[in-house]
Amino acid sequence: MARYRNFLIVWCLLTFTGNSVFGQMSELTRKNNKVKSYTHHKFKKNKKFAQICPIFYSSEYPYQGIGVKIGDPLAITYKFYATETWAFGIDAGKASEGLYSQLHKDRFNSVPIPIDTSFIYVSHDVLNQNMFSVKVFYYKEGPKAIKGLDLYLGAGFQMQFVDIKYDYIAVREIPPETRETQQVTLGFQPMGLELMGGLEYSYFSLPITVFAELGVFLGVDDIQQWRKFQGGMGIRYVF
């Protein structure tokens, strides 16, 4: 009888141990499968747990991206990635006032001058210089050795909204000659063609891209034609 009792005790211990071991293995397998299910997918199908690089997949266009650009201009930037080759963008923000200082000084010549008065420029203060632009981009894959790097060329239309306060001396030329310090605020809306080239990198585990670009703004207003180099870098969240 004692022999059967000992056998029963051993059998119970083995059964309990086996269930515990197999239970832990089953739980570990379940967790591993859960992790794999989060990571083995394309970004667009499960954005919350996206881990695969790069972000862009040929079969899942179009994409969208929104972010910030630092430079000239400082802007909120939006891009619509229609295909692997073509994209469209909108930027809205502020132009770098310091880079346009000489141009703003030249604009002083547009101050309305009475027949018997001449003006002497003293200084100017830019009250605001906002900008808005729309662009189209052509993309090309970068060097094979750098995964996720694309090169692009772009062209578009940019418009600026500028208000400038000028300090000047008004000189009355008809005797008796007088000099008087005055101020005037003028508004300008320069617009023109925008051309640029850049590169964009998107080989991240997060849904973001970083970019850098350099271009030229071929502006024109009611005073003159001019050009200014522009450029900057930024980051966009892709969705």
C-alpha positions in Angstrom: 0.0 0.0 0.0 2.9 2.3 0.8 4.3 1.6 -2.6 1.2 2.8 -4.4 1.0 5.9 -2.2 4.6 6.9 -3.1 3.8 6.3 -6.8 0.7 8.5 -6.6 2.8 11.3 -4.9 5.5 11.2 -7.6 2.9 11.2 -10.4 1.2 14.3 -8.9 4.5 16.1 -8.6 5.4 15.3 -12.2 2.0 16.4 -13.5 2.1 19.7 -11.6 5.7 20.5 -12.7 4.9 19.6 -16.4 1.8 21.8 -16.4 3.8 24.7 -14.9 6.7 24.3 -17.5 4.4 23.9 -20.5 2.2 26.8 -19.2 5.3 29.1 -19.0 6.4 28.0 -22.5 3.0 28.6 -23.9 2.8 32.1 -22.3 6.3 32.9 -23.7 5.3 31.7 -27.2 2.1 33.8 -27.0 4.1 36.9 -26.0 6.7 36.4 -28.8 3.9 36.0 -31.4 2.3 39.2 -30.0 5.5 41.1 -30.5 6.0 39.7 -34.0 2.4 40.7 -34.9 3.2 44.3 -33.9 6.5 44.6 -35.7 6.0 42.5 -38.9 3.7 44.7 -40.9 3.7 47.8 -43.0 3.5 51.3 -41.5 0.2 52.3 -43.1 -1.7 49.2 -41.8 -0.8 49.8 -38.2 0.8 53.2 -37.5 0.7 52.9 -33.8 3.3 50.1 -33.6 5.2 50.8 -36.8 8.8 49.6 -36.6 9.7 48.6 -40.1 12.1 50.8 -42.2 11.8 52.6 -44.4 8.4 54.4 -44.0 7.4 54.5 -47.7 6.1 51.4 -49.6 5.3 51.5 -53.3 2.0 49.8 -52.8 0.7 52.2 -50.2 0.9 55.6 -51.8 -0.3 58.3 -51.3 1.3 59.5 -48.1 1.1 62.9 -46.3 3.6 64.7 -44.2 3.4 67.8 -42.0 6.2 69.5 -40.0 8.4 72.5 -39.6 11.2 74.0 -41.6 14.0 76.1 -40.1 15.9 78.6 -42.3 14.6 81.0 -44.8 11.7 80.9 -44.5 10.8 79.6 -41.1 7.6 77.8 -41.9 5.0 75.2 -41.3 5.5 72.7 -44.2 3.0 70.2 -45.7 3.8 67.7 -48.4 1.5 65.3 -50.3 3.5 62.3 -51.6 1.3 61.3 -54.5 3.6 58.6 -55.9 7.3 57.5 -55.5 8.2 60.1 -58.2 5.8 63.1 -57.6 4.9 65.2 -54.6 3.2 68.5 -53.9 4.0 70.9 -51.1 2.7 74.0 -49.2 4.8 76.2 -46.9 3.5 79.1 -44.8 5.6 81.1 -42.4 8.0 84.0 -42.1 10.8 85.1 -44.3 14.2 85.9 -42.8 14.0 89.7 -42.5 17.7 90.2 -42.1 18.5 88.7 -45.5 16.3 91.2 -47.2 17.6 94.3 -45.5 19.2 95.9 -48.6 16.2 95.1 -50.7 13.9 96.8 -48.1 16.2 99.8 -48.2 16.0 100.0 -52.0 12.2 99.9 -51.7 12.4 103.3 -49.9 12.5 104.8 -53.4 8.8 104.0 -53.7 7.8 106.5 -51.0 5.5 109.1 -52.7 7.5 112.3 -53.1 5.8 115.8 -53.4 7.1 117.9 -56.3 9.0 120.3 -54.0 10.4 117.8 -51.5 13.2 115.2 -51.5 13.6 112.4 -49.0 16.8 111.2 -47.2 16.6 107.6 -45.9 17.4 107.1 -42.2 16.3 103.6 -41.2 13.6 101.0 -41.6 11.8 98.5 -39.4 10.1 95.4 -40.8 6.8 95.0 -39.1 6.1 91.7 -40.7 7.2 89.6 -43.7 5.0 86.6 -44.1 5.1 84.2 -47.0 3.1 81.5 -48.6 4.2 79.1 -51.4 2.9 76.1 -53.4 5.3 73.7 -55.1 5.6 70.5 -57.1 8.5 68.0 -56.6 10.1 65.4 -58.7 11.8 62.6 -56.6 14.6 60.2 -57.5 16.1 57.5 -55.4 19.5 58.4 -53.9 22.6 56.3 -53.8 21.9 52.6 -53.1 24.5 52.6 -50.3 22.3 55.0 -48.3 18.9 53.3 -47.6 16.0 55.7 -47.4 17.7 58.7 -49.0 15.8 60.4 -51.9 16.9 63.4 -54.0 14.4 65.9 -55.4 13.9 69.0 -57.5 11.0 71.4 -57.0 9.4 74.4 -58.6 6.5 76.6 -57.5 5.1 80.0 -56.8 5.8 82.1 -53.7 4.1 85.3 -52.4 5.2 87.5 -49.5 3.3 90.1 -47.5 5.6 92.8 -46.2 4.9 95.8 -44.1 7.8 98.2 -43.5 8.0 101.4 -41.4 10.5 103.9 -42.7 12.2 106.8 -40.9 13.4 109.6 -43.2 14.1 113.3 -43.5 11.9 115.3 -45.8 13.8 118.2 -47.3 11.7 121.1 -48.7 13.7 122.3 -51.7 11.8 125.5 -52.4 13.0 128.4 -50.1 12.8 128.7 -47.3 14.4 125.2 -47.1 13.2 123.0 -44.2 14.1 119.6 -42.9 11.7 117.4 -41.0 12.0 113.9 -39.6 9.0 111.8 -40.7 7.8 108.2 -40.7 5.7 106.2 -43.2 4.6 102.6 -43.4 4.5 100.9 -46.8 3.1 97.5 -47.7 4.5 95.3 -50.5 3.4 92.0 -51.9 6.4 90.6 -53.8 5.8 87.3 -55.7 7.6 85.1 -58.1 9.0 81.8 -59.1 10.6 79.5 -56.5 13.2 76.8 -57.6 14.9 74.4 -55.3 16.7 71.1 -54.9 17.1 68.9 -51.8 17.4 65.6 -50.2 15.1 63.7 -47.9 15.9 60.8 -45.5 13.2 58.5 -44.2 15.0 55.3 -42.9 13.6 55.5 -39.4 11.6 53.2 -37.1 9.4 56.3 -36.4 7.0 57.8 -39.0 9.2 60.8 -39.7 11.4 62.2 -42.5 14.1 64.8 -42.3 15.1 67.0 -45.2 17.4 69.8 -46.3 17.0 72.0 -49.4 18.5 75.0 -51.2 16.8 77.2 -53.8 16.2 80.6 -55.2 13.3 82.9 -55.1 12.9 85.0 -58.3 10.8 87.8 -57.0 9.1 90.7 -58.7 7.0 93.6 -57.3 6.0 97.0 -58.5 9.5 98.3 -58.0 12.0 95.9 -59.5 12.9 92.3 -60.2 15.2 90.6 -57.8 16.4 87.2 -56.6 17.2 85.8 -53.2 18.7 82.5 -52.2 16.6 80.5 -49.8 17.2 77.2 -47.9 16.8 75.3 -44.7 16.2 72.0 -43.1 13.3 70.4 -41.3 11.3 67.4 -40.1 7.9 66.0 -41.1 5.6 63.5 -39.4 4.3 61.1 -42.1 0.8 59.6 -42.1 
